[in-house]
Amino acid sequence: MPSDEAILAMVFDTLEGAELFYNAYAKKIGFSIRKRDSRQSRSGQMLMQKWVCSKEGYRQQKWINYAARIRKPRRLTRGGCEAMIRVNLDRDTGKWVVKSLVSAHNHKLVPSKYVHLLRSHREIKEGDEALIESLSTVGVSTRHITEICKEQHGGYQNMGFIPKDVENKVQAIRKNKIKGGDANTTIGYFEGRGQADSSFSFDYTLKEGNKLGNLFWADSTSRSDYALFGDVLAFDACYRRQKYNNPLVMLIGVNHHHQTVMFGCAFLKDEKSESYIWLLDTFVKCMGGKKPVSVITDGDKAMRQAISQVLPKAAHRLCSWHIDRNAGELKLGLMFLQGLNKFMKSRISVEEFEESWQHLVTETKLDQHPWVKGLYADRHMWCEAYLKGKFFGGMATTSRCEGMNSTINKYVDKKLTLFEFVKRYERMVDKLRFNESKDDFKAFNSKSLCSHVLRGYEKQAEELYTPTMFKLFREELKGETSYLLSEPMRKEGEFEIFKLHQWSKSSRVRIVEYDTKEDKVICSCSLFESMGIPCRHILNVIKLRGMHAIPQSCFKLRWTKKVKGLGSTDAGPSLLDNKLVETMRHGALVAKSYKIFQMASQSGVCFDKASTELTRLSSGIEKLMNESMPPPVKIKYGDVRDPDIVKTKGTACVAPNSKKPRKCSKCRQPDHNKSRCPRGMYKFFLIFGCLGECIILSFLILFSWQSNQVRPFDIFLSTPHVSASGIIGAVMTASHGDNSVASEVDDSQSTAAGFSYRSHALKSAVHADLFSSVSFMAQHGSFQKWFLDLTRFHVRLNFPSGRTFLSGATQLAHDFVNSQQPTNKALEAICPSATVSLQQQIVGPFSFRVDSGVTVGLNKQTNWYADAHDPVFAIEYALQVLGSAKAIAWYSPKHREFMVELRFFET
């Protein structure tokens, strides 16, 4: 370690070199540094820089005594350390010269095992930063990122940073991504996507102040998916998990594997009908004018209005998940919920529904409930009896909305910016499409085992349907065996009509019509029309007719393997932009090379070999990049301002898992915790209130015969008055022993004579001193009546040590005569402490009392401060024994301490 003289003789080429040296010196010694003072020339050239110990200076007194504090204050780290180094620029040589150095510290230096926790010695290096950026981009939490870095470095002590640094770095990365503005960055990103993918489509609106209003986007894959599966559309605006709280609308469909497929996504400025109309118009325009056959929503009135205007011919179904949730929140009873679920799923007739509904609401006594009446008015939008024959692709229960709500919550959170949300959304869509690719491969590369007796039908369906839809078909094929002909088949023109009933359930008849000319089969249950697969009744009729194959009209193309031409090698455009892929590659290479660098640094031979190979590899990669690197996509940035944070309307749904403010566990109010709760003593007073009530009743009975005799509860408190008084007393203590514990009146640093006598033997000591106090007292009432007949206020100034007071006064006089600045110690010596007491009668001999105090002093910056003592509350009971005896129960909320004491002859 260099000496102070050697450091003062040092010269540095750059200012950064000087900082690196002093920081390395501080790490070796055991302290942290920070920049303090600097000086520049008029042209802006740096001329002087000073670095100090991180414990230099003091925390400002206003923050120490901050009255409106909610959180607990941070621990003090500064203590006035004067260690520092100052370098100046030598203009002649351009070098930085050490001009001043203070190496002494006024605090303990940090042991070497803790040095890596000091701030100036914590640094996230380039490789770690790339890893953190790639992990945070794909949604890994900061806690898990820290764990990964810890494993790579071999422990927290080897990382060179702490979890808080990772959190700060993630926030800095987020801000850097949108430094041009969140809305501008997002629109610029979409412009770049449009250049790379000609079928990528987006549109947006602006509102007052050029702020982003509505925003919609859909890529080429979403548009091609809509062309194939756009007959059913579901959308919900209950997702608000991003920074601006915008309603997020995801336009959802179902593909040939009966999986969720995304047709597009939109941010809306609000949940008004105008915004939904704009969205649907933009969506239909983006999709080439194709409109869905059916739509599923959560029943929002603004959505209904937009659908009736833009998609008037579409069948509109209400989300049964939302209906079931709302019914549960209204607590309408289990019987009603079970009946409601039956009506939403069972394919019964309209007449059966009407009869069963009236019976249900009468039985549950909900026939006049306003929500139930409104639900019945909308029965054509949720009841299966009214929706029979309308194609919804198996989305009748809208589990897609519920499932997407859960899925998207895994990718997003409330802190995300708009641009980050778009990237997370694309990751989610990429995962959905990967799942679709896996099922496509499964359908292409394998076959289901056919085991049914109608193996010809089963094999035909297996070759056409995707595996998921084949399972649904197989269930219907198994169910056809339980149906029988209710009467012989009859012919009506070109139609053959079959009446079927289930075994042992002859009351419910299904009518199946076979069109011999068109080779079509129609069933009264309407499963094929609403779901797109042949029902068990149709399959039963095909078997009865002895047909060797199922008619092609019974297979809906959207559920078959042919709809997307399985086996195609076209993977479609990637959702990952160049920058993200580059970042992730960088992090992966750093992770792989870290172990190599660690081993190569352990010996000179390995180091030389690694350096040579890295130089050769660097040159080869640089040459390869120059030859094969495509030109980057140019992104244009507009002048769109970030959107406002949206407030939800009255019926809008609340973001799930939204963070609620912390509340006190006692009073359930925010802004404080249990230890600071102003109601912390309520239980205490409640107990004593009950005890007091019992005691009061006892006294009323005991002294009822003295009703004509008036006497005070305390003879020393029977006279209203205002008075001032003082007292001077003496105290003496004597001790015998090793003198390890001294009296509180002993002050060995005081030199004033006349007030202290001290005689030391081998193992004994005698101490004496004076004390005094000045009191002011005001009392209203005579403490004789039963209610509110005593209000007493008492202030006392205490001088606990006459010797200390005289010493301070003598020192002040000496300083005044010699025109010197008074010392803090002398000023504090003459300042008394004050105690304040307020007493108020509650009833009879019971009174409430609160005691507190104030101490005045000076801090190290010679600023006056007043320290208020923690209040102590008490219930006082006048015993009426010896005239003034009393029992007092004390309670300190600060320390949570309780004490009971007896006092006699107290005035």
Secondary structure as GFF3:
##gff-version 3
##sequence-region A 1 907
A	DSSP	alpha_helix	4	8	.	.	.	ID=ss1
A	DSSP	beta_strand	11	12	.	.	.	ID=ss2
A	DSSP	alpha_helix	15	29	.	.	.	ID=ss3
A	DSSP	beta_strand	33	40	.	.	.	ID=ss4
A	DSSP	beta_strand	46	53	.	.	.	ID=ss5
A	DSSP	alpha_helix	61	64	.	.	.	ID=ss6
A	DSSP	beta_strand	84	90	.	.	.	ID=ss7
A	DSSP	beta_strand	95	102	.	.	.	ID=ss8
A	DSSP	three_ten_helix	112	117	.	.	.	ID=ss9
A	DSSP	three_ten_helix	119	121	.	.	.	ID=ss10
A	DSSP	alpha_helix	126	137	.	.	.	ID=ss11
A	DSSP	alpha_helix	142	153	.	.	.	ID=ss12
A	DSSP	three_ten_helix	156	158	.	.	.	ID=ss13
A	DSSP	alpha_helix	163	177	.	.	.	ID=ss14
A	DSSP	alpha_helix	182	196	.	.	.	ID=ss15
A	DSSP	beta_strand	201	207	.	.	.	ID=ss16
A	DSSP	three_ten_helix	208	210	.	.	.	ID=ss17
A	DSSP	beta_strand	211	218	.	.	.	ID=ss18
A	DSSP	alpha_helix	220	229	.	.	.	ID=ss19
A	DSSP	beta_strand	232	239	.	.	.	ID=ss20
A	DSSP	beta_strand	248	254	.	.	.	ID=ss21
A	DSSP	beta_strand	260	267	.	.	.	ID=ss22
A	DSSP	alpha_helix	273	286	.	.	.	ID=ss23
A	DSSP	beta_strand	294	297	.	.	.	ID=ss24
A	DSSP	alpha_helix	301	310	.	.	.	ID=ss25
A	DSSP	beta_strand	315	318	.	.	.	ID=ss26
A	DSSP	alpha_helix	320	329	.	.	.	ID=ss27
A	DSSP	alpha_helix	334	345	.	.	.	ID=ss28
A	DSSP	alpha_helix	350	363	.	.	.	ID=ss29
A	DSSP	alpha_helix	370	377	.	.	.	ID=ss30
A	DSSP	three_ten_helix	379	381	.	.	.	ID=ss31
A	DSSP	alpha_helix	384	387	.	.	.	ID=ss32
A	DSSP	alpha_helix	399	409	.	.	.	ID=ss33
A	DSSP	alpha_helix	418	445	.	.	.	ID=ss34
A	DSSP	alpha_helix	455	464	.	.	.	ID=ss35
A	DSSP	alpha_helix	467	479	.	.	.	ID=ss36
A	DSSP	three_ten_helix	480	482	.	.	.	ID=ss37
A	DSSP	beta_strand	483	492	.	.	.	ID=ss38
A	DSSP	beta_strand	495	502	.	.	.	ID=ss39
A	DSSP	beta_strand	505	515	.	.	.	ID=ss40
A	DSSP	beta_strand	520	523	.	.	.	ID=ss41
A	DSSP	alpha_helix	527	531	.	.	.	ID=ss42
A	DSSP	alpha_helix	536	544	.	.	.	ID=ss43
A	DSSP	three_ten_helix	552	554	.	.	.	ID=ss44
A	DSSP	three_ten_helix	557	559	.	.	.	ID=ss45
A	DSSP	three_ten_helix	561	564	.	.	.	ID=ss46
A	DSSP	alpha_helix	578	600	.	.	.	ID=ss47
A	DSSP	alpha_helix	604	628	.	.	.	ID=ss48
A	DSSP	three_ten_helix	674	676	.	.	.	ID=ss49
A	DSSP	alpha_helix	682	702	.	.	.	ID=ss50
A	DSSP	three_ten_helix	704	706	.	.	.	ID=ss51
A	DSSP	three_ten_helix	715	717	.	.	.	ID=ss52
A	DSSP	beta_strand	721	736	.	.	.	ID=ss53
A	DSSP	beta_strand	764	780	.	.	.	ID=ss54
A	DSSP	beta_strand	791	799	.	.	.	ID=ss55
A	DSSP	alpha_helix	802	817	.	.	.	ID=ss56
A	DSSP	alpha_helix	824	829	.	.	.	ID=ss57
A	DSSP	beta_strand	833	843	.	.	.	ID=ss58
A	DSSP	beta_strand	846	858	.	.	.	ID=ss59
A	DSSP	beta_strand	864	868	.	.	.	ID=ss60
A	DSSP	beta_strand	872	878	.	.	.	ID=ss61
A	DSSP	beta_strand	886	892	.	.	.	ID=ss62
A	DSSP	beta_strand	897	903	.	.	.	ID=ss63
###
